[in-house]
Amino acid sequence: MIGAPSAASEASDRSTGCAGPLVSTPISQETPSPEVQLFNRSVRVKHHGTGNKDAQPPDRTGKTIQGFSSKSRSRLRFVATNNSHRIKSQFGLTYHEKVPTDGRSVKKQLNAWLQFIRDNYSFGYLWILEFQSRGAAHFHIFLTIEPDKAIHQELAKAWNRITGESEQHLAFHLHPTNWIHWDVGTGQYLAKYLDKESQKAVPENCHNFGRFWGHSTCMKPEFISIPVDELEQLSTVDETTGEIYGGKETVLRWLGRLAEKQTKGYSRFRSRVAHSSYTLLDGIRAFDLIERYFSNLNFKERTIHDTINDRASKILHN
């Protein structure tokens, strides 16, 4: 069936945007067919099994993360962009007098605070680590609920209790400006806002900080899967010549050209678009326009769009 949603899209969202099971992947010996994955704002063309099957993962034994890598930044942009409709606010976590330099201690305290949220609330979160000019770690916590006075007090008290900090530390985190409304917009602004290299470099006296960001399980971007072969429906027939215009090859070529533009002309799309996987960060509008174009040519209902809208509108239009 066209536009059949993935396992994730079957889950119903609560008002906080965090209900529903995780995506489950069936175990199969067969290579899945190529598919187009439609996210809230992104489009991913997925060709399974096209990588180097003999490639070995790099040996990172004894190595530590010392910066915010381009791949990590790209993944953050993807997650933020496709959760832009969920994120409602930003909460800050910092240190005052007791500033740990061991990342393991910092992450242990962060996890304890996030566990407090998981045990007592149902909203989702996206956290990002940065370093202040004085060398202290601090976190931006983006939440899927609007600021709430009662919850604010509990979150601030929990962080103060976990860190063993002073009354001044508690007062700082209780201040109204420490939990503010946040409009992510397209999601790219969030990534740009956090793309401050000066605050991503690990200070010399700090170590073992590991990852720079993470999120709750319910913030994993959901998608609708459409088999590539079903893109043949996005076509029309010339009544004079009988020639078919459009179809999957045309749609994939158009999406590939857009991907090429979004990556500033990265040449691999020119020769590999027919069999490579790629992601268009802001591609959902382009896909919708392509579908509208062929539907208007055919003067018929938009079959793919209607299926998406009826069965998974929460992903594309919430």
N, C-alpha and C positions, 0 to 999 in steps of 0.2 A: 504494500500500500504506500502511495506517495506520502512523503513527509512523516512516516512513522516515527514517533519520538523515541529517544533513547530511554534506558531504564531510569536515568536521572529525571527526565522530564515528566515521568509518571507521578512523581512526588508532588503533593500539594503544599504550597507555601503557607506558613503562618504569617501574621502581620509583621513579625520580625524578620521574615525571610529565611528562616533556619530550620524548617521542618523537612522531613522526607528522608528516605534511605540513601545510602551511598550508591554510586554506579557499580554494578557488578558486571564483570566481563566473563562470558562463558569460555570454558577451556575447549579448544578445537584444534585439530591437526591440520585443517585446511586454512589457507590464507584468505582472509575476508576480502570481499570485492571492494573496489574503490568506492568511496563515498564522499559526499559533501556534508560537512557538519555545520549547522546553523546555530550560532550562539546569540546571546542578546544583542551584541553589536559586531561580532566578528564572524568571518566565514573561513572555514578550514577545508581545503581539498586534501583528502587523505588517501594515499596509495600505500597499502599495507605490504610489508615484506620487501621494500625496495632498497633497504639499507644494506650495508656490508654485514652479512651474517657471521663472518669469521672475525670481525673486529672485536678486540679485547678492551675492556674498560681500563682507563688509565690507573696506574698504581699511585694512590695518594697517601700511602703509608707514611706517617710522620709529618705530613704537610698540614698547614693550617690556612684558613681563609683569611686573607689580609686586605681584601677590598671587595667592592661591589662589582661583580663581573658583568659584562655585557649580556650574557645569556640570562643571568639572574634578573637583570634590569628588564629584559624583554619579557620574561615570564611574569614579572610584577605588573608590567603594562597590560599584559593580556588578562590577568586576574582582575585588576582594578577596572579595566575598561568594561569587562563583562559582568561586573558587580556594581556598576555605577548607579543602577536603579535601586540597589539595596542599601548602599551606604548612606546613612543619615547624619552621622555626627563623628567628632574626633575627640578623644580623651588622651591627655598627656600623662606619662609616667617618667619621673626623673629622680635624682638623688640630690641631697643637700650636703650633709656632713659626712655620712658614711658612703664614700664613693668606692665601690669595688673595682679592681683592675683585672680580676680573673673572670673571663667571660662565662665560665661554667657556673660561677656563683650568681652572676647576673641572670643567666638564662634559667637557673633553678628558681630564682625569685619571680621572674616573669611567668614561668609555667605554673607556679603556685597561685599567682594572681589570676591567670587564665582558668585554672582549675576551679577557683572560687566562682568564676562566671559560669563555667560549665555545670557546676553543682547546684547553682541557685537560679540561673536564668536560661532563657532559650534563644537569646539573640546571637548573631554571628559577629566575627571580628576579623580584622586584617591588621597585623602589627608590622611596624617597620623600625629598625634600629638605626640610630644616628649617634654621633658624638659631638658634644658641645666643645667650644674652644678651650675650655678648661680641662678637657680630657674625660669628662664624665659621660657615661652612656645615658641615653634617654630614648623613650619609645613614643611613636605616634600610634595610637590605637584607633582604628576606624571601625565604628559600630553600626549595626543595622537598626538601631532605635534612636529616636530623638532624645535629647538630654532630659533627664528626669531627676528632680531634686532628691527624692528618697533614695533612688538607686545610686545617685552621685555620692551621697554620704557613705553608703556601704562600700562602694568601689574605692573611695579615697581611704577609708579606715582600713580596708583589707590590705592595700598597698603599704600603708604606714606600719601596720602590724607585721607584715612580711619582712620589710626592710629594717625594722627596728629603729626607725628614724625619730626625729624630734617633733615637738608640737608645731614648730614652724613649718616643717615638712608637711604635716597633716593639713595645716591651714592653707598652704599653697595649693594642695591638690583638691581642697574643698572649695576653692574660689570658683565663681561661675565661669570665668574665662578659661578654666582648665578643661571644661567639657562644653564644646560649642557645636552648634548646628553646622553641617558640612554638606555642601552641594558639589558632588564629584563632577557633574556635567558629563562629558564624554568619557571620563576615566583617564584620558591622556594628560589632563591638567594635573591630576594626582601624581602621575608618574614624573612629570616635569617638576612639580613642586618638591618631590623627594629625590630628584636627580641632582643633588648638590654634592659634588665630589668631595668638597672640603669637609663635609660631615659624614662621609662614608669611609674615609681612610682610618684604619685602626691606629690609635696613638701608640708610640713606641713602648710606653710603659704598660700597655694592655695586651692581653693574649687570650687565646681559646674562645673567641667570641662566635665563631661559626657563622651560621646563616644570618642574613641581614633582614629577612622578613618571613612571614608565615601567615597562615589563616586557619580558621575553623573549617571543619570538614564540609559544612553546609555552604561554604563560599566557593567550593570547587565549581567552576563554570559549567552550566548545564547546556545541552545541545540537542537539536533534532537532527537525525541522520537521514539523508536521502541518497539512495544508491545512484551512482553516476549514470547508469543506464537510463534511469527515469528522467534525466534531463532531456531526453529525446522529445519529451512532451513540449518543451520550450522551442517550438518550431512552427513554421507555417509553410504552406504549399502555394507556389505560383500557379494560379488557375490557367494561365496561358501556356506555360511551358511544362507544367507538372513538376518543376524542380523544387526540391525541399530546401528551405532556407532556415538555418538555425540548427538546433539539436545539441547534443552534448559536446561535440568538438568545438562548435562555435562558442557555447557558453563558457567552457573551460578556457578557451583562448582569450576571451574577453576578461575573465577573472584573472588569468595569468598576466595580461597586460596591465591590469590595475595593480596587481601585486608588484610588478616590475616598477611601476611609478612610485608606489609606496616605499620601495627599497632603493629609490633614487637610481633606477635603471640597472640594478644588479643583473648581470648578463645571464646567469644560470637559467632564468625563466624563459629566455628566448629559445634555448635548445632542449630544456628538460621539463617544460611545463606539462607536456602530455603524460608524463609518468612520475612526476615528483610530487611530494607533499609540500604544501605551503599554506601560510595563514595570512589573511587580509584583516588587519586589526580593526579597521572600520569598514568592513565589507558588506554588512547586512543590507544597507541601503542600496548598494550597487546591485546585489542579487535581486532585491525586490524590484528595482527599476527594470532589470532584464526581464523578469517574469511579467511585469506590467506591459512591457513593450510587445512581447509576443502575444499576450492575451488581447491587447488592443488590436493587433493585426488580424487576429482570428475572430474578433467580436464574440468572444465566448468567456465563460466564467474562468476565474483564475484558479485552476484546480489545485496547484501546489500551495498557493497562498491560502486558499480556503481551508485546506487540511491543516496547515500550520496554525491558522488562526483559531480553528475550532478545537483542536486537540492539545495545543501547547502555547496558547497566546501569552501565558505567564512568562515564558522565556523571552519572546521577541518583543512584547509590547507592554510589559509591566513598568 
